[in-house]
Amino acid sequence: MVAGPAAVVARDLLGWRLVSLIDGVRTSGRIVETEAYVGAHDPACHGAVGPTPRNRTMFGPPGRAYVYFIYGMHWCFNVVTGDEGDPEAVLIRALEPLEGGDAMRRRRGRPQDPANGPARLCQALGIDGTMDGHTIDRPPLYLEPPDGPVSPDQVAVSGRIGIRKARDWPLRFFLAHSPHVSSGPHVAASTETSWRP
């Protein structure tokens, strides 16, 4: 499920559960928003510059966490999906909180919207740089499949958020009616889930 073209995996991960288990505290959320970064030809992808100490996890095998620091203050969590040497990844942008709400709010320091943004969800689930490169099929950070697939008519597509390059590429996927989606456009730019640069 987490191996393949990022533009496909990003859509398929909607509805999956992201779980953290830290010091015996389990927190989890349903994935409601993702963005695909589709490899070396994607100018917004960290892997477009080639391997560096910061992005080397992207060039490893699929199914690993790529966790990076931004703005000198926030962590962001991605799932590596490309074959080894092919830096494709999916940024998890927002979660619907399911378990451990008190722990999420305590980590965030705010009572509302603990996981409706990539940095917020990392705070809420306790995700940090120590998890970079972790295989996401076991604690402390792992994915659980949904009870059933998300219907295509529930999925909306738009351009990506918070980037300058290739931001109009339709590689942001979200559950159209979820109140837990981040503060980006809530109107689909397209219902077409195939990607063309």
Secondary structure, 3 states (H helix, E strand, C coil): CCCCCHHHHHHHCCCCEEEEEECCEEEEEEEEEEEEEECCCCCCCHHHHCCCCCCHHHHCCCCEEEEEEECCCEEEEEEECCCCCCCEEEEEEEEEEEECHHHHHHHHCCCCCCCCCHHHHHHHHCCCHHHCCCECEECCEEEECCCCCCCHHHEEEECCCCCCCCCCCCCEEEECCCCCCCCCCCCCCECCCCCCC
